[in-house]
Amino acid sequence: MSDDTAGPGRRWGKREKRLLGGAAMVIVVAVVFTFVLPRVADYRDVWDVIRELGWEDAVLLAGATLLNLATFPPPWMAALPGLRYRQALVMTQASTALSIVSPAGAAVGIAGSYSMLRSWGFTAGPVGLAVAVSGIWNQLANLTFPIVALALLTYEGQDHPALRTAALVGMVVLAVVLGAFALALSSRRRARWVGDLAGRIASRAKRVVGRKPVAWGGEDLARFRWRTLDLLRRRWHVITAATLAGHLTVFLVLLVCLRAVGVSDSEVSWVEAFAAWALVRILGALPLTPGGLGIVELGLTGALVAFGASNADAVAVTLLYRALTVLPTLALGLLAAATWRTHHPREQLESSR
């Protein structure tokens, strides 16, 4: 009887938490767009800046956006042999759109990627490996960019406290991740030890929030180690190059937005733009709002103003950059989610054998 009474209470508690979390996200986004950004620059001034864009600017912005979209599939194609460009584009757009609109963020996007690839005939082992490797490579890139940006700013004799903090945190996390990754891959015995340790830590963390312990452990990591070593021996350089290209085309969109709006190199150099972008990549990765909505806009606007852009230009660049990097993926992602069952990589895999 006590269990029956407690069960609904727990379920209601979870619903309340979800509602509370959703309400908090809405409040954060509303405060940023309704109160904070308008205090930085009047939206009418921002609109005046955007209206001055010419057709040449529109062509450059469209080209940078298309190039960014075109670099979504290659990292997955490198991590999952047999995956074709068209299917990779469908999968990446749909999963990215899911991660943007869902409160659970990246977790939903990862689940979407896994489900789509499995339904297309790819087996669980290679799919799980591709999901893990692409995720790890993306996070390593995000952690590396602030370090590179800080080094470039230091070389130019500049300093940025927020970026310095992000870079230091990134260095620590990067060292821990690389150390654990190298340790896990160094031998089967170490892989089992790292897997068991990570499983215990994850299970304890889940118990704190009232969740069941994880079902994986050291033996799972040992099997993952063998598949990972085989993939990385053959394709680590392709995966790395494709991942960097995918990230840097996002920065290219920001740089084109800056120059199109009229922010000159003397106001915000490409190094300063890269530093601002590297900082917001870290902010956007924090699971505070879907797709970092509100958080990224606030952080990028503040960084651009700090580096020398006028308030109206900074807000205009930020909103234009976010529109070009989010809205096309949302539109394509919704279309991809509605049509992904029409793509059949399994048939292509079998016909190519």
N, C-alpha and C positions, 0 to 999 in steps of 0.2 A: 504493500500500500504506500509506504514511504517513497519507494522508487517511482511509483506512478505519479505521486504528487510532485516529486522533485523534477521529473522529466520535463513537464510542460514549463516549469519555472525556468529550467536551464534554457529551453528553446526560446522562451520569451526574452530571456536575458541576452541571447545571441542576437535576436531581432532588434532589441533595443540598442545593442552596441553598433549594429550595422546602421540603424537609423541615425544614431548619434554621430557616427563617423561620417555618414553622408551629409548630415546637416553641417558638420564642422567644415567639410570640404566646400560646400556651397557658400558658407559664410566667408571663408578665406578668399575664394574667387570673387565674390561680390564686393568684398572690402577693397581688394586690389584694383578691380576695374571701375568701381563706382566712386571710391574715395581717394585711394592712394595715387593712381596714375593721373587722374584729373588735376591733382594738386601739383604734380610734376609739370604737366603741360595741359593746357586746355585742348579738348578734343577737336574744337574748331580750328585751332592752329595746326594740329596734327593733320587734319583733313586737307588744309590748305597746302601743306608740304607734299602730301601724297598726290594731290591734284596736279601738281607741277611736273609730275613724271611724264616724259615724252615717249614716243613710240620706240625709240632706240632703247630706252631704259626698260620698257615692257618686254622687248625681244631678249635683252640680256637676262632679265629676271626669269622669263619663261625657259630660256636655255639652261640656266643654272638649276632651276627646279626639275626639269626633265632629266638632266644629268644626275641629279641626286636620286631621283626615282629609279634610274637605270642601274645604279650601283647597289640596290637592295639585294638582288638575287645572287651575285657571284660568290659571296662568302658561304652561302648555303650550298651552292653547287660544288664548291671546293670541299666542304665538310661532309657532303652526302653524295658520293659518286653515283651517277645515273640520273640525278635530278636535272631536268631540263630548265632552260631559262624561263620559258613561259609559265611552267608550273611553280618555279621558285618565286616569280614575280607575284603570281596569284596568292601564294601562301604568305609571303612576307607582307604584302599589303593588307591582307585580311587579319593576320595576327597582330600587326602593328596597330591597326585601327581598333582591334579589340582591347589592346593594352592601353590605348589612349582614352577610350570611353568607359572602361570598367574601373570601379574603385579599387579592385584587386590589382590593377596595373599589369606589370610584366608577367605575373603568374598566369593570368588568363591568356595572354599572348602566347606564352610557352605551351600551355595546354592546347590552344588552338593549332599551333604549328605541329605538335605531336599527333593530334587527332587527324589532321588533314593528310599528313605524310603516311600515317598508318593505313588510312582508308584507301590511299592510292596504291597500296601494295608493298611499300617498303617495310622491312621487318623491324621488330622492336629494337634490336641491338644497334644497328646503324643509325636509326632515327634518334634513339636516346643519346648516342655518342655525338651526333651532329648538333642536337639541341644543347648538350653540355658544352661542347667545344666552342660553338658560336657564341653562347652566352658568356663563357669565360673570356674569350678573346675580346668581346665587346666591352666587358667590364675592365679588363686590363688596359684597353685603349683609353677608356674614360679616366682611369686613374693616372695614366701616363701623360695625358695632354696638359694638366695643370703643372706638372713638373717641368715639361718642355717649355711651357709658356713662362714660368717663373725664371728659368734659365735665360730665355731670350730677353725678358725685361731687365734682368740683372746685368746682362751684357750691354744693354743700352743705358744702364745707370738709373733705372726706374725701380720703384717698389710699389707693391699693392698688398696691404695687410690681409685682405680677405683671400686673395689668391695665394699668398704665402702660407696661410693656414690650410687652405685646401690642398696645396702641394705637399705640405708636411704630412697631413693626414693620408694623402694619396701614397706617399712614399712608404709610410708604415704599413698600410693595408696591402700595397703592392708587394712589399717584401714578404709579408706573412703569406699572401696567396701564392706567390711564386715559390716560396720555401716549402709550403705544404704540397703544392703541385709537384715540385721536383722530388720531394721525399716520397710521395705516393707512387711516383713513376719509377723510382730508383730500383725497387725490388718488390717481389710479390709479398714477402714478409712485412715490409714496411707499409705496403698498400693496405694489408689487412689491419695493421695496427692503427694507421691513420683513419681508416674507415670505421673501425670499432670506436675509436675516440670521438670522431665526428658524430657518429650515430648516438653515442651516449649524451653528448652535449646537446644535440638537436632534440633528443627525446626529453631531456630535462627542461629545455626551453619550452617545448610544447606542453609539458605537464603544468608548467606555471600558468599558461593561458587556458588550461582545461582541455587540451587536445590529447589524442592517443599518441603513443610513442611511434617513432619511425619504424618501418618494416625492413630497412636496409642496414647493412653493416659492412664489416671488413671484407668478407668474401665477395660481396657485390663490387666493391672498389677494386679488388684484385682482378676480377674478370674485366672490369672497365679499363684497368691499366693496360692489359694486353691489347685490347682493341684500339685504345688511344695511341699507344706507341706505334702500332702498325699504321694508323692514319697519319700521324704527325711525321713519321719518317718519310712518307711519300709526299705529303701535301702541306707541311707547316708553312713553307714560304708563300704558297699560293693563298692559304687561308689568311695569313698575316697581311699580305699585300692587298687582298680584296677587302679585308676588314678596315684597314687604314683608308683605302679609297672611299669606302662607303661613308666613313665618318668625315673625312676631309671635304667631300662634296657638300656636306651640310654646312661646314664652315664657309665654303665658297658662296653658298646662298646668302649667308650673313654679310660677307664682304661685298657682294654685288648689291645687296640692299643698301649698305652704307654709301657706296659710291653713287648709286642711282638717286638716292635722296639728296645727295649733295654734300655729304660729310667727306671732306678732303683728307688726304694722307697727313697733312700738317695738323689736322684736328684729332683724328684717330688713325694711327698707322695700322698696317696690317698686323704687326706684332701685338699692338694693344687690342685690336679686334680679336685676334686669336686668344689672347689672355682672357678677355671678357667671355668669349665663347666657351673656353675650357672651364671657366668657373661655373657657367650655367649648365654645362653638361653634368657636373657633379650635383648641382641643385636639382636638375631634372630627374636624376636617378633616385632621389629621395622619395619614398612612397607616401607623400603628403597629400597630393591631389592627382587625379588622373592626368597622365602626360605632363605633370609638373605645371598644370594650368594655374596661372596667377603667380606662382613662385618663380618660374623662369622669366616671365615678363618683368617682374619687379627686380630680379637680380640683374638681368641684362640691361635694363634701362639705367639702373644705378651705376653699373660698371661703365657704360658708355658715357654717361654724364661725367663720371669721375675722370675719365681719360680725356675729355675735352669736347664732346659733342654738346650742342645746345639741347635744352630740355625737349623742345618740340621735335627736333630731329631724332633724338634718342628714342622717344616714344614711337615716332613714325617708323623708324627702322625696326624696332622691336616687334611692333604689331604686324608689319609687312613680312618680316622674317618668320614669325610664328604662323601667319596665314599660309605662306608658301611651303612650309615644312610640315604643316598639320592638315590643312584642308584637302589638298590633293590626295593624301594618303587615306583620309577618312572617306572621301568619295570613291576612290578606287577600291578601298578595303571593303566597303559595303557591297559594291558590285562584285568583287571577288568572292565574298562570303556567300553571295546569292548564286554564284555560278561555278563554284569550285568543284562540284561533283561532275562537271562535264569534262574535266581534265583527267587523263588516264595515263599517268607515268608507268603503271604496271605493264600496260600493253606495249609501251615503247621499250621498256626494259626487256621484255620477253622477245620482241621483234629484233632487238639489237644483238641478242645472244647467238 
